[in-house]
Amino acid sequence: MDYLLYYSPGAASMAVHWMMIEMGIPFDTRLVDIDAGNQRNPEYLRLNPSGRVPTLVVDGVPRHESAALLMLLAERHPEAALAPAPGSADRAAWLEWMIYLANTLLPAMRDWFYADVDGDPAGAEAVRALARRRIEEACDWLDTHLADGRDYLVGGKLSTADLLAVMLMRWTRNMPRPALGWPHLARYIRGLRALPSFIELNVREGLTEWRNRDD
Ligand SMILES: N[C@@H](CCC(=O)N[C@@H](CS)C(=O)NCC(=O)O)C(=O)O
């Protein structure tokens, strides 16, 4: 199996990058500097017409959407056990978390960070206000779910839902209410940030913020 990840440090590519490190599989990476606008270069647009990261080239075919890539990798590498098997007791909860995070929280994040460029700047403040409410509701919901002291979202073990959730929680770090302000969520985040694969991910992406030793 052949993988080439187009990524930008700390962006939506981060969970996919993390998963491949966690699985210990071979893969190559290419940096896309989104601050310099390189996601709109014609060569990149040929791989990903939406001009967004991530793109994961899987056996020569470019694939998109971070949550879909996590689910695809889980299916292609069942031995890594980063998703409950189809038909197993925890499968429904895993599907719910993956879709909730990808379908409710991730678009709200996009609205928060891109309100001015995706829409009319004149309406951006209202878009951000709604996005903030949705993001904080998601933090409330995660915190409630984690209040029983569990370390992982699903089935008592690490899954792609945790990788996606922690990536999204990282994006709140400079928001008015960062995720670390919710007590159960903060414990969960610190537990996952201690994983060797997360530490390695930060080194490889050159990220220096939002690590356990920064707290
Ligand atoms: N739904 C997409 C969202 C991807 C996305 O919005 N990526 C951002 C970085 S986090 C991006 O490429 N931004 C550059 C741009 O939109 O110009 C996914 O989950 O893969």
The ligand as an ORCA input file, in Angstrom:
! r2SCAN-3c Opt
* xyz 0 1
  N     -13.816     19.187      5.126
  C     -12.402     19.301      4.807
  C     -11.927     20.652      5.290
  C     -10.527     20.939      4.814
  C     -10.118     22.367      5.122
  O     -10.958     23.270      5.281
  N      -8.780     22.566      5.184
  C      -8.267     23.877      5.439
  C      -7.128     23.820      6.453
  S      -7.685     23.279      8.021
  C      -7.658     24.425      4.152
  O      -7.247     23.695      3.292
  N      -7.618     25.753      4.061
  C      -7.055     26.455      2.963
  C      -8.091     27.162      2.137
  O      -9.308     26.919      2.320
  O      -7.699     27.963      1.291
  C     -11.635     18.158      5.474
  O     -12.035     17.757      6.584
  O     -10.667     17.646      4.898
*
